[in-house]
Amino acid sequence: ETGVTQSPTHLIKTRGQQVTLRCSSQSGHNTVSWYQQALGQGPQFIFQYYREEENGRGNFPPRFSGLQFPNYSSELNVNALELDDSALYLCASSLGGGKGDIQYFGAGTRLSVL
Amino acid sequence: DQQVKQNSPSLSVQEGRISILNCDYTNSMFDYFLWYKKYPAEGPTFLISISSIKDKNEDGRFTVFLNKSAKHLSLHIVPSQPGDSAVYFCAAKNYGGSQGNLIFGKGTKLSVKP
């Protein structure tokens, strides 16, 4: 059973550019959630995808968008990058729904915006 | 407006002693709580969880206590081991609200000295 994998591990972009981050969910999981973790902070919820549909969104502007594919892998896209977007981006997968549902995290993508 | 607070940024304990990590929350709608552990360059790893209908959950060396009236939970690690040195995040969830939304505290860095 493979865990959650994210790519790339590190990325450097300049302000105004666009970026795509990728996530492969754990085998058997149909739900993917994305989080942003700024330095010294806890992860902050961006959005969640369940069976290819967005299923909840945090307080992030529309330039943060996502996709989930039929194999339940997912992408996070960020347009018009700003300096404050520099952070660790974490993907978590889960079985979806239910009170005991546990989210399992990947190692993250470290994004630096210059 | 932090709904989940971990007021101690760091904690240092001696190997073999008890580590107690604390977490306070403000939202009475939270009905599920989780603890994650994070090593550098890795994603958060699920440790233990507790439903709001319980006041204690134990798994090996790890025990989580929930005091709903005080809106407080704590993680006890007994005995502490050097390998437990990591950042510990408390997270909460409201299953009646936004499904995927784990709300995290800022974390407590635990150092266990040999």
Boltz contact constraints between the chains, C-beta under 6 A:
constraints:
  - contact:
      token1: [A, 33]
      token2: [B, 100]
      max_distance: 6.0
  - contact:
      token1: [A, 41]
      token2: [B, 106]
      max_distance: 6.0
  - contact:
      token1: [A, 42]
      token2: [B, 89]
      max_distance: 6.0
  - contact:
      token1: [A, 42]
      token2: [B, 104]
      max_distance: 6.0
  - contact:
      token1: [A, 42]
      token2: [B, 105]
      max_distance: 6.0
  - contact:
      token1: [A, 42]
      token2: [B, 106]
      max_distance: 6.0
  - contact:
      token1: [A, 42]
      token2: [B, 107]
      max_distance: 6.0
  - contact:
      token1: [A, 43]
      token2: [B, 104]
      max_distance: 6.0
  - contact:
      token1: [A, 45]
      token2: [B, 101]
      max_distance: 6.0
  - contact:
      token1: [A, 48]
      token2: [B, 100]
      max_distance: 6.0
  - contact:
      token1: [A, 55]
      token2: [B, 99]
      max_distance: 6.0
  - contact:
      token1: [A, 56]
      token2: [B, 98]
      max_distance: 6.0
  - contact:
      token1: [A, 56]
      token2: [B, 99]
      max_distance: 6.0
  - contact:
      token1: [A, 56]
      token2: [B, 100]
      max_distance: 6.0
  - contact:
      token1: [A, 56]
      token2: [B, 101]
      max_distance: 6.0
  - contact:
      token1: [A, 90]
      token2: [B, 43]
      max_distance: 6.0
  - contact:
      token1: [A, 99]
      token2: [B, 32]
      max_distance: 6.0
  - contact:
      token1: [A, 99]
      token2: [B, 95]
      max_distance: 6.0
  - contact:
      token1: [A, 102]
      token2: [B, 46]
      max_distance: 6.0
  - contact:
      token1: [A, 105]
      token2: [B, 43]
      max_distance: 6.0
  - contact:
      token1: [A, 105]
      token2: [B, 44]
      max_distance: 6.0
  - contact:
      token1: [A, 106]
      token2: [B, 43]
      max_distance: 6.0
  - contact:
      token1: [A, 107]
      token2: [B, 42]
      max_distance: 6.0
  - contact:
      token1: [A, 107]
      token2: [B, 43]
      max_distance: 6.0
  - contact:
      token1: [A, 108]
      token2: [B, 43]
      max_distance: 6.0
